[in-house]
Amino acid sequence: MKIKVSHENIYEYDSPVFLESHIIKLHPRNEPSQLIKVFNIKIEPNPVCITKYLDVEGNFVIQTWFNDLTDYLKVETNFEIETSRENPFDFYTDPIDLQFPFEYQQNLTETIQPYIKKQLIHDISLKNFINGLEKDSKGNIFDFLILLNQQINEFFKYKIREEGEPYSAEKTFSLKEGSCRDFAMFFIEVCRQKGIAARFMSGYRHSKENKGAHYLHAWVEVYIPGGGWRGFDPTEGIAIDKNYIALAASYDSQNTLPIVGTTRSKNAKSSFTSKIFLED
C-alpha cells in the first residue's frame, strides 16, 4: 500500500522565547515491510544547525539548534511510504520455542534486558488475570499474545487522553479504560511479567473511516524468536499489518515522543496544535 502522510506541529508562545536544542522523531523507519519513497521536513524558524542520526535503539533522529528569539516553532513533515505486510504472521518458529516457561537464547540475554525488565505488581487480581491468560492459552506464548490483545480490546474502554504519561499497568487494569498509550503500556507490562520482551511503538494507523484526518497512535512490538519484532495493537485488537506506519520504538514510551526540547523565556505561556493527514 502506498500512503502519503502530512504532519504539522505548531508551538505558539505569547512572548518571545529562545529555543534550546530540539530532538525530532518524525522520520519513519525504513525496513522490509515499509519503504520510504520521499521524505521532506520543514522547520520554522530556520535552525542554524541540523544533524541526523540513529539513536541507541535504532530510531531516526533529527536534532536542531537555533540562535534567535521567536514566538513560534513549526515542524512539518511530508512523506510517501510503501507498506507491504499483508500477513502479520509471515514467519516460522519452532513450537517448542513458544512455550511457557519462556527464556530467550543466551546470546540475546544482555541485549534484551531493557525490554524484559518488569515492574513489581501488587494487585492480586492483576496477577490472577495474567495467570489466567497463560492457562487459557495452554502455555503457548503466541496464543497468549493474541488473547491478551483481544482481552484489552473487548473489555477495556478506550478514551482520548491527549496529555500526560501512560498509566501504570495496575491503574489501567483497575480503571478498565485508557488511551492507546495506556493500553500499550499495559500490554507491555503483562508481557514482561512472563519474560516476553516488549517495547512501546509510536506511529500512524491508516484508517479510511477518518476521512484523511488522523492522530499519532501507540501500539506494541514483542520479540518473537524466528519472527523478530512483531506488532500488536491492543486498542484495535489486531496484529500490525500494512495499515500501520512505524516511527519510533523504545523500552520507555518517553523515548518515542515526536518532538522534545526546552525554551528559555520570562514565563512565556505556550499552546500546541497538531494536524495529521493520511491518504492512499
N, C-alpha and C positions, 0 to 999 in steps of 0.2 A: 504494500500500500504506500502510495506517495502522499505525504502530508506537508502542507505549508503551515508554518507557525509564526505568529506575530505576537510579541510580548512586550508591553510598555510598562515601565515602572517610573513613577514620578514622586519625589520627595519635595515638598514645598516648605519654606521657613518664613516666619513672619518678620524676621530681621536677618541681615547678612551673617553667614557663618563661614568658617574655614573648614573645608573638607579634609579630614585626615585620609590616609590610605584606605581604599575600599577593596574588598575581595568579592568577585562576582562569579557565581557558579550557575550560569545560564547557558552554557555550551553543552549540547547533548553528547552522550557517549558515542563513539564510533566503534562499532563491533559487528560481528557477522549478521546479527539479526536486525541491526539498524545502521544504515549507511548515510552519512551526511553528504548531500549533494551541493548545497550552498549554505553558507553561514555569514551573516553580517551583524555587526554590533555598532550602535551609535551611542556615544556618551556625551552629555552636556552638563556642565561646561566642559570644554575640551581638556582632557588630562595632559599634564606636562610629560608624563611617562606612563607607559603601559607594558606590562610583562605578562607572558602566557606560559603556563607550566602545568604539570601533573602533580597533584598533592600526593601525600604518602599512601592514600587509598586509591589512587588512580583516577581521581576526578580532574576534569579540565578546569583550570583556574585562570581567571583574568584579573590581574591586580593593577590598580590605578593609583596615581599620585596627582595632586592638584597644588596650585600655589596662589590662587586668588580667592577673594571673598565672593560668595554667591548666595542667592536666595532660593535656589532650587538645585536638584540633581535629577537628571533624566537618563535612564538606561533603557534602550530599546533594542531588542534582538529580532531578527527576521531570518528564518532559515527554511530550507526544504530538506526533507529526510525521507528515506525509503525504509519501511519496516517490513519484515518478511516472516515473522514467527507465526505461521499458521497453526502449528501444533505445539502447545506449551510443554508437551511431554515427549519431545523428539530425542530421546536419549535412552540408553540401556544401562541398567545397573543390576548386578548380581543380587537376587532377592536376599541372599544371606547377609549382604552389606546393609540392608534396610530393616533391621530388626532391633528391638529393644532387648537388653541394654545396649546402648549405642556409643561407640567411640570412633574417632577419626584415626586414620593411619598415622603412625608415629611421625612420618615426615611432614605432616600438616600440623602437628600439635602446637608448636610455637606460633606459627603464622595465624592460626585460627583463634588464638586466645581472646582477643578483644571481642569476638563475636559470640563467644560461649560464656562469657563472664556473667553470672546470674546474680540477681538481687535476692535478698532474704525475704521469703514470703511468710507472713504471719497468719494470714487469713486461711483458716481451716477449710472453708467452703471452696476457696480457690484451689487449694491443694487437692481437694476431692474432685473438683472439675477436671484438673489436669490428669489425675489418675484415672478418672472415668473415660477420658479421651483415649488413653493408652489401652484400657480394657476394651472399649468399643471398637478400636481399630485392630484388635487382636495382636498387638505388639508390632504391627507393621508401620514403619515411620512414614511412608508415603501416604498411607490411608489416614494416619494421624494428622498430617498436614492438611489434607483435603477436608477432613471432618472439622478441624479447628477453624478453617476458613469458612465453612458453611455455618458453623455454630454462631460465630460472631455476626455474620450477615443476617441470619434468621432471628436471633434472639436479642441482639443489641440494637438500640435505636440510634440512628445516625442524626447528628445535628451539626450545623455550621458553627464553628468556633474559630473566628479569624485570628484571635490574639492568644498569646500565652504558650508556654511549653506543653508538650504532651503530658497527659495524666499518667500517674503510675499505673502499673497493671492492676494493683489492688483497688485503686479508685475507679478505674474503668469497669472492673468486674462488679464492684459494689453498686455503681450507678446504672449499669447495663445500658449505657449510652456514651456517645462521644463523637469526635470528629474523625476524619480519615487518619490523622496522625496519632490520635489516641488508640484507634483500633490497630494501627500498625505496631505501635509500641507494645500493646497488649499481646499481639500475636508473637512478636519477637521474644518477649519475656517468657511466654509459655514454652516456646521452642528451647530457649536457653536452659530452662528448668530441667529439660530432658536431654541436655547435651548436644542439641542441634544448633549449629552456627547460623545466626540470623542477623540481618542488617537492615537499616532504615533506608528507604529509597524515595527520592523526590523526583517528580517529573510531570508529564501530562497524560491524560487519558482522553483519547479522541471519542467523542460521543455525538452522534448526529442529532440526538434529541435536544442538545443545547443550541442548535442552530448557529454554530460558529463561536459563541462566547463560552469560555471555559475558565477553570481555576487551576492553580497548581494542585497536584494530587500527591498523596503519600501511599506507599504500599510496602511490601516486604520482599526481601530476597533471602533464601536459605541455601546453604551449600550442601549439595547432594553429590555423593561420590558417583562419578561417571556422568554427571549432568552439569556440574559446576553450579554457579549461582543461578537459581531459578526463582521467578517471581510469583507471589500470591497477593491478591487484593482482597483483604477481609471486608472492606466496605461494600464491594460488589459481590463477594463470594465466589470469585473466579480466579483462574490462573492467568498469568500475564501473557498476552498474545500480541499480535501486530497492531492493536489499537493503543498501545502504550509507548511513550517516548521517555526513556530514562535520562535524567540529568545528572544527579549526584547520589552516591551511596556512602553510608558510613555506619560504624557500630554505634555512633551517637547522633541522634537526629539534629543536634545543633550544628554539626559539621556539614549539613546539607543545605543550610539557609542560602537562598539565592543571592542576596546582597548583604554584606556585613561591613560595617565601618562606623567611625565616630566623627563628631564635629566639634569644633571649638567655637564657642559663642558666648554672648552675655544673656543666658537664659532664653534663647530663641525657642519658640514652640514650632512643632513640625506637623505636617499632615502627609498622608501617603495614599496613593491611588495606583491600582494595577489593572491593566486590561490585557486579556489573552484571547486570541482568535486562532482557531484551527480549521483548516479545510482540506479536503482531499480532492 
